[in-house]
Amino acid sequence: MADRTDPIRLIYTTFGTLEDAERCGGVLVERRLAACVNILPRMISIYEWQGELSRDEEVAMWVKTRAGRLAATLEALSELHPYEVPAMITLAPEAVNAPYADWLRAQTAS
C-alpha cells in the first residue's frame, strides 16, 4: 500500500518528436515511476540556443508521479531524454482529488 501522505508531483518536459515522448513515457509507466503521462503533440517553441533564435515544433509531456518517486523519475527521464539540456520542471499541485491521488500512489508503489 502506498503512503497516502506522499504528495503528488507533476513534471513538465518537452520532446522533439512524438515518438521520443511516447518511448520515454512508456518506460516511465512500465517502471512504475509515473502513474500516467499526458502527451500533447504539436506546439511551437521559440527560444535561444547557442546564440541563435530558434523556432521548433515540439511535443509537451506531463508526467504524474509522487514525491517519493520524484528523484528516481527525474534520473530516469534524464537518461532516456534525447535532448542535451531537457526541460524538466517539477510542480506541486495545490490539490488533487483523493480517489485519483490514491490510484496514482498505488500505480507508483514499489
PyMOL commands that set and color helices and strands:
alter all, ss='L'
color gray80, all
select helices_A, chain A and resi 18-30+67-80+98-107
alter helices_A, ss='H'
color red, helices_A
select strands_A, chain A and resi 8-15+36-49+52-66+88-91
alter strands_A, ss='S'
color yellow, strands_A
deselect
rebuild
show_as cartoon
